[in-house]
């Protein structure tokens, strides 16, 4: 879905605003509006920079430390 909107790389995702991401999810229908893309650009920035350990720490924090 993101690729269809021209967001096909971590770098592009890292530069996409949360508002745009929310719009894409809303447009895709109610099945997708449950997702909260607030941290997606930050996660994508870390992935794009090959900062996998930092990304994992952030994801653990976002997931309540699970």
Secondary structure, DSSP 4 states (H G I P E B T S, - for coil): -TGGGT--SHHHHHTS-HHHHHHHHHHH-TTTTT--GGGHHHHHHHHHTT-HHHHHHHHHHHTTT-
